[in-house]
C-alpha cells in the first residue's frame, strides 16, 4: 500500500481518502481541521510533514475512505 506518488500521506494516521462520483481520489489531512499549519488537500507527494504520525497496524485503508457528497466536487 505504498504509493510514491502520494508520499507520507499514504501511511499517516491523519489521512482520509476521499473519492468522488467520478472516481477521482483525494488525500485529505484531518489535522487541517484544527491546525492552520496544515492544508486540507496537500499537493502530492508529501515528502516532509511536521504532523506525520505513522498509522498503526490494523488500520486499513477501508477505515479511511470517504465519499464526497453531492456538491462537494472539485
Gaussian input, Z-matrix of N, CA and C with variables (Angstrom, degrees):
# hf/3-21g

backbone

0 1
 N
 C     1     B1
 C     2     B2     1     A1
 N     3     B3     2     A2     1     D1
 C     4     B4     3     A3     2     D2
 C     5     B5     4     A4     3     D3
 N     6     B6     5     A5     4     D4
 C     7     B7     6     A6     5     D5
 C     8     B8     7     A7     6     D6
 N     9     B9     8     A8     7     D7
 C    10    B10     9     A9     8     D8
 C    11    B11    10    A10     9     D9
 N    12    B12    11    A11    10    D10
 C    13    B13    12    A12    11    D11
 C    14    B14    13    A13    12    D12
 N    15    B15    14    A14    13    D13
 C    16    B16    15    A15    14    D14
 C    17    B17    16    A16    15    D15
 N    18    B18    17    A17    16    D16
 C    19    B19    18    A18    17    D17
 C    20    B20    19    A19    18    D18
 N    21    B21    20    A20    19    D19
 C    22    B22    21    A21    20    D20
 C    23    B23    22    A22    21    D21
 N    24    B24    23    A23    22    D22
 C    25    B25    24    A24    23    D23
 C    26    B26    25    A25    24    D24
 N    27    B27    26    A26    25    D25
 C    28    B28    27    A27    26    D26
 C    29    B29    28    A28    27    D27
 N    30    B30    29    A29    28    D28
 C    31    B31    30    A30    29    D29
 C    32    B32    31    A31    30    D30
 N    33    B33    32    A32    31    D31
 C    34    B34    33    A33    32    D32
 C    35    B35    34    A34    33    D33
 N    36    B36    35    A35    34    D34
 C    37    B37    36    A36    35    D35
 C    38    B38    37    A37    36    D36
 N    39    B39    38    A38    37    D37
 C    40    B40    39    A39    38    D38
 C    41    B41    40    A40    39    D39
 N    42    B42    41    A41    40    D40
 C    43    B43    42    A42    41    D41
 C    44    B44    43    A43    42    D42
 N    45    B45    44    A44    43    D43
 C    46    B46    45    A45    44    D44
 C    47    B47    46    A46    45    D45
 N    48    B48    47    A47    46    D46
 C    49    B49    48    A48    47    D47
 C    50    B50    49    A49    48    D48
 N    51    B51    50    A50    49    D49
 C    52    B52    51    A51    50    D50
 C    53    B53    52    A52    51    D51
 N    54    B54    53    A53    52    D52
 C    55    B55    54    A54    53    D53
 C    56    B56    55    A55    54    D54
 N    57    B57    56    A56    55    D55
 C    58    B58    57    A57    56    D56
 C    59    B59    58    A58    57    D57
 N    60    B60    59    A59    58    D58
 C    61    B61    60    A60    59    D59
 C    62    B62    61    A61    60    D60
 N    63    B63    62    A62    61    D61
 C    64    B64    63    A63    62    D62
 C    65    B65    64    A64    63    D63
 N    66    B66    65    A65    64    D64
 C    67    B67    66    A66    65    D65
 C    68    B68    67    A67    66    D66
 N    69    B69    68    A68    67    D67
 C    70    B70    69    A69    68    D68
 C    71    B71    70    A70    69    D69
 N    72    B72    71    A71    70    D70
 C    73    B73    72    A72    71    D71
 C    74    B74    73    A73    72    D72
 N    75    B75    74    A74    73    D73
 C    76    B76    75    A75    74    D74
 C    77    B77    76    A76    75    D75
 N    78    B78    77    A77    76    D76
 C    79    B79    78    A78    77    D77
 C    80    B80    79    A79    78    D78
 N    81    B81    80    A80    79    D79
 C    82    B82    81    A81    80    D80
 C    83    B83    82    A82    81    D81
 N    84    B84    83    A83    82    D82
 C    85    B85    84    A84    83    D83
 C    86    B86    85    A85    84    D84
 N    87    B87    86    A86    85    D85
 C    88    B88    87    A87    86    D86
 C    89    B89    88    A88    87    D87
 N    90    B90    89    A89    88    D88
 C    91    B91    90    A90    89    D89
 C    92    B92    91    A91    90    D90
 N    93    B93    92    A92    91    D91
 C    94    B94    93    A93    92    D92
 C    95    B95    94    A94    93    D93
 N    96    B96    95    A95    94    D94
 C    97    B97    96    A96    95    D95
 C    98    B98    97    A97    96    D96
 N    99    B99    98    A98    97    D97
 C   100   B100    99    A99    98    D98
 C   101   B101   100   A100    99    D99
 N   102   B102   101   A101   100   D100
 C   103   B103   102   A102   101   D101
 C   104   B104   103   A103   102   D102
 N   105   B105   104   A104   103   D103
 C   106   B106   105   A105   104   D104
 C   107   B107   106   A106   105   D105
 N   108   B108   107   A107   106   D106
 C   109   B109   108   A108   107   D107
 C   110   B110   109   A109   108   D108
 N   111   B111   110   A110   109   D109
 C   112   B112   111   A111   110   D110
 C   113   B113   112   A112   111   D111
 N   114   B114   113   A113   112   D112
 C   115   B115   114   A114   113   D113
 C   116   B116   115   A115   114   D114
 N   117   B117   116   A116   115   D115
 C   118   B118   117   A117   116   D116
 C   119   B119   118   A118   117   D117
 N   120   B120   119   A119   118   D118
 C   121   B121   120   A120   119   D119
 C   122   B122   121   A121   120   D120
 N   123   B123   122   A122   121   D121
 C   124   B124   123   A123   122   D122
 C   125   B125   124   A124   123   D123
 N   126   B126   125   A125   124   D124
 C   127   B127   126   A126   125   D125
 C   128   B128   127   A127   126   D126
 N   129   B129   128   A128   127   D127
 C   130   B130   129   A129   128   D128
 C   131   B131   130   A130   129   D129
 N   132   B132   131   A131   130   D130
 C   133   B133   132   A132   131   D131
 C   134   B134   133   A133   132   D132
 N   135   B135   134   A134   133   D133
 C   136   B136   135   A135   134   D134
 C   137   B137   136   A136   135   D135
 N   138   B138   137   A137   136   D136
 C   139   B139   138   A138   137   D137
 C   140   B140   139   A139   138   D138
 N   141   B141   140   A140   139   D139
 C   142   B142   141   A141   140   D140
 C   143   B143   142   A142   141   D141
 N   144   B144   143   A143   142   D142
 C   145   B145   144   A144   143   D143
 C   146   B146   145   A145   144   D144
 N   147   B147   146   A146   145   D145
 C   148   B148   147   A147   146   D146
 C   149   B149   148   A148   147   D147
 N   150   B150   149   A149   148   D148
 C   151   B151   150   A150   149   D149
 C   152   B152   151   A151   150   D150
 N   153   B153   152   A152   151   D151
 C   154   B154   153   A153   152   D152
 C   155   B155   154   A154   153   D153
 N   156   B156   155   A155   154   D154
 C   157   B157   156   A156   155   D155
 C   158   B158   157   A157   156   D156
 N   159   B159   158   A158   157   D157
 C   160   B160   159   A159   158   D158
 C   161   B161   160   A160   159   D159
 N   162   B162   161   A161   160   D160
 C   163   B163   162   A162   161   D161
 C   164   B164   163   A163   162   D162
 N   165   B165   164   A164   163   D163
 C   166   B166   165   A165   164   D164
 C   167   B167   166   A166   165   D165
 N   168   B168   167   A167   166   D166
 C   169   B169   168   A168   167   D167
 C   170   B170   169   A169   168   D168
 N   171   B171   170   A170   169   D169
 C   172   B172   171   A171   170   D170
 C   173   B173   172   A172   171   D171
 N   174   B174   173   A173   172   D172
 C   175   B175   174   A174   173   D173
 C   176   B176   175   A175   174   D174
 N   177   B177   176   A176   175   D175
 C   178   B178   177   A177   176   D176
 C   179   B179   178   A178   177   D177
 N   180   B180   179   A179   178   D178
 C   181   B181   180   A180   179   D179
 C   182   B182   181   A181   180   D180
 N   183   B183   182   A182   181   D181
 C   184   B184   183   A183   182   D182
 C   185   B185   184   A184   183   D183
 N   186   B186   185   A185   184   D184
 C   187   B187   186   A186   185   D185
 C   188   B188   187   A187   186   D186
 N   189   B189   188   A188   187   D187
 C   190   B190   189   A189   188   D188
 C   191   B191   190   A190   189   D189
 N   192   B192   191   A191   190   D190
 C   193   B193   192   A192   191   D191
 C   194   B194   193   A193   192   D192
 N   195   B195   194   A194   193   D193
 C   196   B196   195   A195   194   D194
 C   197   B197   196   A196   195   D195
 N   198   B198   197   A197   196   D196
 C   199   B199   198   A198   197   D197
 C   200   B200   199   A199   198   D198
 N   201   B201   200   A200   199   D199
 C   202   B202   201   A201   200   D200
 C   203   B203   202   A202   201   D201
 N   204   B204   203   A203   202   D202
 C   205   B205   204   A204   203   D203
 C   206   B206   205   A205   204   D204
 N   207   B207   206   A206   205   D205
 C   208   B208   207   A207   206   D206
 C   209   B209   208   A208   207   D207
 N   210   B210   209   A209   208   D208
 C   211   B211   210   A210   209   D209
 C   212   B212   211   A211   210   D210
 N   213   B213   212   A212   211   D211
 C   214   B214   213   A213   212   D212
 C   215   B215   214   A214   213   D213
 N   216   B216   215   A215   214   D214
 C   217   B217   216   A216   215   D215
 C   218   B218   217   A217   216   D216
 N   219   B219   218   A218   217   D217
 C   220   B220   219   A219   218   D218
 C   221   B221   220   A220   219   D219

   B1=1.4520
   B2=1.5242
   B3=1.2891
   B4=1.4576
   B5=1.5099
   B6=1.2937
   B7=1.4543
   B8=1.5170
   B9=1.3404
   B10=1.4600
   B11=1.5304
   B12=1.3242
   B13=1.4631
   B14=1.5251
   B15=1.3327
   B16=1.4593
   B17=1.5193
   B18=1.3165
   B19=1.4552
   B20=1.5149
   B21=1.3337
   B22=1.4683
   B23=1.5224
   B24=1.3107
   B25=1.4711
   B26=1.5287
   B27=1.3075
   B28=1.4614
   B29=1.5318
   B30=1.3353
   B31=1.4622
   B32=1.5282
   B33=1.3245
   B34=1.4610
   B35=1.5308
   B36=1.3156
   B37=1.4658
   B38=1.5241
   B39=1.3146
   B40=1.4625
   B41=1.5274
   B42=1.3259
   B43=1.4624
   B44=1.5254
   B45=1.3147
   B46=1.4549
   B47=1.5153
   B48=1.3087
   B49=1.4596
   B50=1.5193
   B51=1.3236
   B52=1.4610
   B53=1.5253
   B54=1.3265
   B55=1.4631
   B56=1.5203
   B57=1.3179
   B58=1.4609
   B59=1.5251
   B60=1.3149
   B61=1.4699
   B62=1.5129
   B63=1.3131
   B64=1.4671
   B65=1.5231
   B66=1.3290
   B67=1.4523
   B68=1.5200
   B69=1.3371
   B70=1.4580
   B71=1.5188
   B72=1.3353
   B73=1.4581
   B74=1.5227
   B75=1.3353
   B76=1.4583
   B77=1.5170
   B78=1.3216
   B79=1.4586
   B80=1.5202
   B81=1.3415
   B82=1.4583
   B83=1.5209
   B84=1.3233
   B85=1.4595
   B86=1.5212
   B87=1.3252
   B88=1.4684
   B89=1.5208
   B90=1.3151
   B91=1.4711
   B92=1.5243
   B93=1.3147
   B94=1.4606
   B95=1.5260
   B96=1.3121
   B97=1.4618
   B98=1.5249
   B99=1.3356
   B100=1.4643
   B101=1.5236
   B102=1.3291
   B103=1.4600
   B104=1.5268
   B105=1.3318
   B106=1.4691
   B107=1.5305
   B108=1.3231
   B109=1.4665
   B110=1.5218
   B111=1.3214
   B112=1.4583
   B113=1.5256
   B114=1.3287
   B115=1.4590
   B116=1.5256
   B117=1.3220
   B118=1.4649
   B119=1.5295
   B120=1.3187
   B121=1.4655
   B122=1.5272
   B123=1.3439
   B124=1.4636
   B125=1.5311
   B126=1.3318
   B127=1.4625
   B128=1.5326
   B129=1.3086
   B130=1.4651
   B131=1.5261
   B132=1.3003
   B133=1.4527
   B134=1.5249
   B135=1.3152
   B136=1.4574
   B137=1.5313
   B138=1.3277
   B139=1.4621
   B140=1.5196
   B141=1.3350
   B142=1.4608
   B143=1.5189
   B144=1.3365
   B145=1.4557
   B146=1.5247
   B147=1.3409
   B148=1.4585
   B149=1.5315
   B150=1.3237
   B151=1.4543
   B152=1.5152
   B153=1.3291
   B154=1.4635
   B155=1.5205
   B156=1.3253
   B157=1.4579
   B158=1.5162
   B159=1.3187
   B160=1.4591
   B161=1.5304
   B162=1.3226
   B163=1.4660
   B164=1.5225
   B165=1.3007
   B166=1.4555
   B167=1.5155
   B168=1.3271
   B169=1.4661
   B170=1.5263
   B171=1.3101
   B172=1.4590
   B173=1.5207
   B174=1.3342
   B175=1.4673
   B176=1.5179
   B177=1.3053
   B178=1.4593
   B179=1.5070
   B180=1.3136
   B181=1.4634
   B182=1.5239
   B183=1.3386
   B184=1.4619
   B185=1.5210
   B186=1.3281
   B187=1.4582
   B188=1.5217
   B189=1.3279
   B190=1.4562
   B191=1.5231
   B192=1.3117
   B193=1.4580
   B194=1.5267
   B195=1.3113
   B196=1.4582
   B197=1.5156
   B198=1.2918
   B199=1.4551
   B200=1.5160
   B201=1.3211
   B202=1.4690
   B203=1.5001
   B204=1.3262
   B205=1.4667
   B206=1.5229
   B207=1.3173
   B208=1.4737
   B209=1.5101
   B210=1.3149
   B211=1.4584
   B212=1.5098
   B213=1.3179
   B214=1.4565
   B215=1.5179
   B216=1.3024
   B217=1.4635
   B218=1.5107
   B219=1.3271
   B220=1.4622
   B221=1.4799
   A1=110.51
   A2=119.44
   A3=120.38
   A4=108.94
   A5=115.74
   A6=122.65
   A7=107.77
   A8=118.13
   A9=120.23
   A10=112.89
   A11=117.97
   A12=120.59
   A13=111.37
   A14=117.79
   A15=122.52
   A16=110.50
   A17=117.78
   A18=121.60
   A19=111.93
   A20=116.06
   A21=122.29
   A22=113.32
   A23=117.58
   A24=120.26
   A25=111.74
   A26=116.44
   A27=121.41
   A28=112.13
   A29=117.66
   A30=120.94
   A31=113.29
   A32=118.02
   A33=121.68
   A34=111.15
   A35=116.25
   A36=119.95
   A37=112.27
   A38=118.92
   A39=122.46
   A40=113.50
   A41=117.99
   A42=120.95
   A43=111.20
   A44=115.54
   A45=123.00
   A46=106.08
   A47=116.67
   A48=121.13
   A49=107.97
   A50=115.82
   A51=122.25
   A52=108.57
   A53=115.76
   A54=121.45
   A55=108.33
   A56=116.40
   A57=118.01
   A58=110.49
   A59=116.59
   A60=121.45
   A61=112.85
   A62=117.28
   A63=120.87
   A64=112.59
   A65=116.71
   A66=119.99
   A67=114.65
   A68=117.85
   A69=120.40
   A70=109.50
   A71=116.31
   A72=121.82
   A73=108.93
   A74=116.43
   A75=123.31
   A76=108.60
   A77=116.17
   A78=121.99
   A79=107.98
   A80=116.54
   A81=122.46
   A82=109.94
   A83=115.85
   A84=121.39
   A85=109.71
   A86=117.29
   A87=121.63
   A88=112.23
   A89=117.24
   A90=119.88
   A91=110.74
   A92=117.89
   A93=121.85
   A94=111.90
   A95=118.14
   A96=121.41
   A97=112.30
   A98=116.83
   A99=120.20
   A100=114.05
   A101=117.62
   A102=120.90
   A103=109.54
   A104=118.15
   A105=121.33
   A106=114.23
   A107=118.29
   A108=119.85
   A109=112.27
   A110=116.75
   A111=120.28
   A112=111.22
   A113=114.85
   A114=122.81
   A115=107.89
   A116=116.46
   A117=120.12
   A118=111.49
   A119=117.91
   A120=122.49
   A121=107.56
   A122=117.96
   A123=120.45
   A124=111.87
   A125=116.54
   A126=119.12
   A127=108.97
   A128=115.29
   A129=120.82
   A130=111.00
   A131=118.35
   A132=128.65
   A133=111.55
   A134=116.37
   A135=122.18
   A136=106.48
   A137=115.86
   A138=120.69
   A139=112.89
   A140=116.81
   A141=122.56
   A142=108.10
   A143=116.03
   A144=119.83
   A145=109.20
   A146=117.60
   A147=119.86
   A148=113.19
   A149=117.70
   A150=120.39
   A151=114.25
   A152=116.46
   A153=119.81
   A154=111.78
   A155=115.54
   A156=122.80
   A157=106.61
   A158=115.35
   A159=120.34
   A160=110.01
   A161=115.13
   A162=122.51
   A163=108.85
   A164=117.00
   A165=122.40
   A166=111.79
   A167=115.97
   A168=119.91
   A169=110.76
   A170=115.39
   A171=119.71
   A172=113.74
   A173=117.48
   A174=120.28
   A175=107.82
   A176=116.17
   A177=121.15
   A178=112.23
   A179=115.66
   A180=122.08
   A181=111.94
   A182=118.06
   A183=120.30
   A184=111.62
   A185=117.04
   A186=120.17
   A187=112.03
   A188=117.70
   A189=122.07
   A190=112.43
   A191=117.31
   A192=121.02
   A193=112.47
   A194=115.23
   A195=123.18
   A196=107.47
   A197=116.57
   A198=121.12
   A199=107.37
   A200=115.69
   A201=119.06
   A202=110.82
   A203=114.54
   A204=120.68
   A205=109.36
   A206=115.65
   A207=120.27
   A208=109.98
   A209=116.88
   A210=120.86
   A211=113.04
   A212=118.93
   A213=121.93
   A214=112.73
   A215=117.23
   A216=118.97
   A217=111.02
   A218=115.67
   A219=122.46
   A220=111.96
   D1=28.40
   D2=178.13
   D3=-107.28
   D4=118.05
   D5=179.93
   D6=-114.54
   D7=111.38
   D8=-177.88
   D9=-61.38
   D10=-20.16
   D11=178.86
   D12=-72.97
   D13=-15.94
   D14=-178.88
   D15=-101.07
   D16=-36.73
   D17=179.79
   D18=79.71
   D19=-142.87
   D20=-174.69
   D21=-60.53
   D22=-31.81
   D23=-177.26
   D24=-56.45
   D25=-30.92
   D26=-177.83
   D27=-55.88
   D28=-33.56
   D29=-175.85
   D30=-117.84
   D31=11.85
   D32=-176.91
   D33=-85.06
   D34=141.28
   D35=179.14
   D36=-71.14
   D37=-16.71
   D38=-176.77
   D39=-90.31
   D40=-6.11
   D41=-176.61
   D42=-78.09
   D43=144.48
   D44=170.23
   D45=-127.12
   D46=124.08
   D47=-178.40
   D48=-88.87
   D49=121.04
   D50=-175.90
   D51=-113.03
   D52=129.78
   D53=178.36
   D54=-120.25
   D55=132.37
   D56=177.82
   D57=-94.53
   D58=178.45
   D59=-176.29
   D60=-62.64
   D61=-25.34
   D62=179.82
   D63=-83.69
   D64=-5.48
   D65=178.55
   D66=94.58
   D67=2.44
   D68=176.24
   D69=-70.69
   D70=144.55
   D71=-177.92
   D72=-115.45
   D73=132.48
   D74=179.18
   D75=-126.40
   D76=147.40
   D77=178.57
   D78=-108.27
   D79=110.24
   D80=-176.42
   D81=-100.23
   D82=133.07
   D83=178.83
   D84=-91.11
   D85=116.24
   D86=179.89
   D87=-70.29
   D88=-20.82
   D89=177.98
   D90=-64.87
   D91=-26.38
   D92=-179.57
   D93=-63.59
   D94=-20.74
   D95=-179.40
   D96=-67.84
   D97=-29.41
   D98=-175.56
   D99=-123.42
   D100=-8.16
   D101=-176.63
   D102=-133.23
   D103=113.58
   D104=-175.84
   D105=-67.43
   D106=-8.92
   D107=177.16
   D108=-70.46
   D109=-17.43
   D110=-175.09
   D111=-106.46
   D112=145.39
   D113=179.01
   D114=-93.04
   D115=135.29
   D116=-177.84
   D117=-58.07
   D118=-46.28
   D119=177.96
   D120=-122.48
   D121=88.04
   D122=-175.30
   D123=-70.04
   D124=149.54
   D125=174.35
   D126=-66.20
   D127=136.49
   D128=-176.85
   D129=-102.08
   D130=149.56
   D131=2.71
   D132=-82.59
   D133=146.74
   D134=174.14
   D135=-90.83
   D136=114.29
   D137=-177.28
   D138=-101.10
   D139=-22.49
   D140=176.31
   D141=-140.57
   D142=140.25
   D143=178.81
   D144=-157.42
   D145=124.43
   D146=-179.86
   D147=-68.45
   D148=-16.90
   D149=-178.53
   D150=-101.53
   D151=4.20
   D152=-177.19
   D153=-62.52
   D154=129.84
   D155=172.28
   D156=-136.32
   D157=120.38
   D158=-177.46
   D159=-62.31
   D160=133.05
   D161=178.20
   D162=-67.87
   D163=136.81
   D164=-179.35
   D165=-73.98
   D166=165.12
   D167=177.72
   D168=-63.52
   D169=145.57
   D170=178.67
   D171=93.18
   D172=-11.04
   D173=178.08
   D174=-96.97
   D175=87.30
   D176=-176.79
   D177=-80.06
   D178=169.45
   D179=-178.79
   D180=-62.79
   D181=-26.36
   D182=179.86
   D183=-59.12
   D184=-36.33
   D185=-178.94
   D186=-77.64
   D187=-8.58
   D188=-177.35
   D189=-100.85
   D190=-10.84
   D191=-171.71
   D192=-78.99
   D193=142.29
   D194=174.19
   D195=-134.78
   D196=156.50
   D197=173.59
   D198=-118.26
   D199=132.11
   D200=-179.17
   D201=-69.07
   D202=144.35
   D203=176.53
   D204=-79.75
   D205=161.52
   D206=175.78
   D207=-54.52
   D208=135.72
   D209=178.99
   D210=92.61
   D211=-10.24
   D212=-179.03
   D213=-97.44
   D214=14.32
   D215=-176.89
   D216=-71.37
   D217=154.95
   D218=178.42
   D219=-93.66

